[in-house]
Amino acid sequence: VQLQASGGGLVQAGGSLRLSCEVSGRTWGIYSMGWFRQAPGKAREFVASIAWRGINPNYADSVKGRFTISKDNPKDTVYLQMNDLKPEDTAIYYCARRSGSHSNYGDWGQGTLVTVSS
């Protein structure tokens, strides 16, 4: 499975961005998809996840009400709509897939940089 994240950029605080994660290759067996982020000097953290069928979204408390995860099933693409961005959202954002409810996330994409200026 290959994951290609895109859509990052520079935005002012309060602005919006939409990240995309294109999934290709052998997609059968994917249980869920997740977005994670890693800010400079910090550990990678969970942002949001969604079941492969495009249901059951979950969010980190820090992004609830501002970010929305969704999936275009025919395109096998997962999106992260980010609104009301804050400087603390600045990070490299990665998408990853999980093969089961008790599996770890893997097949990390290359990441896309989001920079939010104050």
C-alpha positions in Angstrom: 0.0 0.0 0.0 1.3 3.5 -0.9 0.1 6.6 0.8 0.6 10.1 -0.8 -0.2 13.0 1.4 -0.6 16.5 -0.1 -2.3 19.8 0.5 -0.1 21.4 3.1 1.1 25.0 2.9 1.4 28.3 4.7 -1.8 29.9 6.1 -2.6 32.6 8.6 -4.2 31.8 11.9 -8.0 31.4 11.4 -7.5 30.1 7.9 -8.3 26.7 6.4 -6.5 24.0 4.5 -7.6 20.6 3.1 -5.2 17.8 3.2 -5.5 14.7 0.9 -4.2 11.2 1.3 -4.3 9.1 -1.8 -4.2 5.4 -1.2 -3.0 3.0 -3.9 -1.9 -0.5 -4.2 -3.5 -3.4 -2.4 -6.2 -1.7 -0.4 -8.1 -4.8 0.6 -7.7 -5.5 4.3 -7.4 -1.9 5.4 -9.4 -1.4 8.5 -9.0 2.4 9.0 -7.0 5.4 8.0 -5.5 8.0 10.3 -4.0 11.4 10.2 -1.1 12.2 12.6 1.1 15.2 13.0 4.6 15.9 14.3 5.6 19.4 15.3 9.3 20.3 15.6 10.8 18.8 18.7 7.7 16.9 19.6 6.4 13.4 19.4 4.1 12.4 16.6 0.5 12.6 17.8 -2.9 11.3 16.6 -5.2 13.8 14.9 -8.1 11.9 13.4 -9.1 8.6 12.0 -11.9 7.1 9.9 -12.9 3.6 9.0 -12.0 2.4 5.5 -15.7 2.5 4.6 -15.7 6.2 5.4 -17.6 6.0 8.7 -16.9 6.4 12.4 -14.6 9.4 12.5 -12.6 10.0 15.6 -10.7 13.1 16.6 -8.1 14.3 19.1 -9.6 16.7 21.6 -7.3 19.4 20.3 -8.9 19.5 16.9 -12.5 18.6 17.6 -14.9 21.1 16.1 -12.2 22.5 13.8 -11.1 19.5 11.7 -13.1 17.1 9.7 -11.9 13.7 8.3 -13.7 12.2 5.4 -13.2 9.6 2.7 -14.0 9.5 -1.0 -14.6 5.8 -1.4 -14.4 5.6 -5.3 -11.2 7.5 -5.2 -9.6 5.8 -2.2 -8.7 9.2 -0.9 -8.9 10.4 2.7 -9.3 14.1 3.4 -8.6 16.3 6.4 -10.4 19.6 6.3 -8.8 21.9 8.7 -10.6 25.1 9.7 -9.8 27.8 12.2 -6.2 26.9 12.1 -3.9 27.9 15.0 -0.2 28.4 15.2 0.0 25.2 17.4 -1.4 23.2 14.4 2.0 23.8 12.7 3.5 20.4 12.0 4.2 17.8 9.3 1.0 15.9 8.8 1.1 12.2 7.9 -1.5 9.7 6.9 -1.3 6.0 7.7 -3.4 2.9 7.5 -4.3 0.2 10.0 -5.1 -3.4 9.1 -7.1 -4.2 12.3 -8.6 -2.6 15.4 -5.7 -3.9 17.4 -3.0 -3.2 14.8 -0.6 -0.4 14.8 -0.7 2.2 12.1 1.8 1.7 9.3 2.7 2.5 5.7 3.3 6.1 6.6 3.2 8.6 3.7 5.9 11.2 3.3 4.0 13.8 5.1 2.9 17.3 4.1 4.0 20.5 6.0 1.4 22.8 7.5 2.6 26.1 8.7 0.2 28.5 10.5 1.4 32.0 11.1 0.1 34.2 13.9 
